[in-house]
Amino acid sequence: MQTKDGCLIVDNEDTKFSIRLVPDPNCITEDKQPIAKIMIHLDCTGSIDSHYVSPVYEKLFKTEKECIWHVEPVSRSSVTIEVKFLNLKISNSNDITSPLIWSDDSFPWDYTSKITLCSISRMFQESIHTDVTIETLDGSLKAHKAVLASSSPVFKQIFLDNLEEKQSSTIKIEDMSTDACSALLEYMYGTIKQDNFLKHRLPLLAAADKYNLQDLKKCCEEMLMEDIDSSNVFERLQEAWKYKLNDLVEDCFIYLFDFGKVHDLREELDDFFLHADRELLLEFFKESAAAT
């Protein structure tokens, strides 16, 4: 595979899979040659999927005869190779130190952030060194105490104070289904997809309030504000009131009174009067009086 400043060479034999990284000879001179600190990820798809991670290599790349990494045997029908550059600099015979190719301004921080996020998501998806089990309403999930505690001050306190959770490494979230709790963990690990967020935004809102996840709570509010309609406006209004989501409360009242939709929802309004919180009903009547 050719790159801007070199190429990736893969030798594929029956019993050996070798990977070499070769610099472009036009980009270097005898006294200035690249030193790279790299890690290689190899994902093999076949009858049995497998994943390999190389050690961290720091090498002076000057000849194409140097083999970087061997994997044997590898069963595969397709292979994805990812080379992560942890550092890159130029050797200089005239200087004691070697200057970094990447300056502070040009270092690819976005790329390294994506790599970190990818590694963290793999920890969850592949249950790598998990140390806590979450028992849900209808199943269980594996997670990491460090991720939970760093995301939520409530979980942090649970692991500090609750002797039962410390000894058993099990916490109970029995008011969430496994799917909804998995979406919560995906949010904490930074891997949640929009469609899954939309599907579980109401249980995520409840969890955000319970475990003091303020950023998640705000995200849920914004997503709930996007599609208010006659089929959900009273449900949204009650959820907004319950969790003190002032912007969502305001949008629901705008939909009902400024747009005049309240007159089209007589049946839903009767049910709202039967079940709504008393203080919410008082606020509703105030808004209704102001709109007339």
PyMOL commands that set and color helices and strands:
alter all, ss='L'
color gray80, all
select helices_A, chain A and resi 25-27+109-125+145-151+153-161+163-168+178-189+194-199+201-210+214-225+233-242+246-258+261-264+266-275+278-291
alter helices_A, ss='H'
color red, helices_A
select strands_A, chain A and resi 6-12+17-23+32-45+50-53+57-60+69-71+78-92+132-136+140-143+170-173
alter strands_A, ss='S'
color yellow, strands_A
deselect
rebuild
show_as cartoon
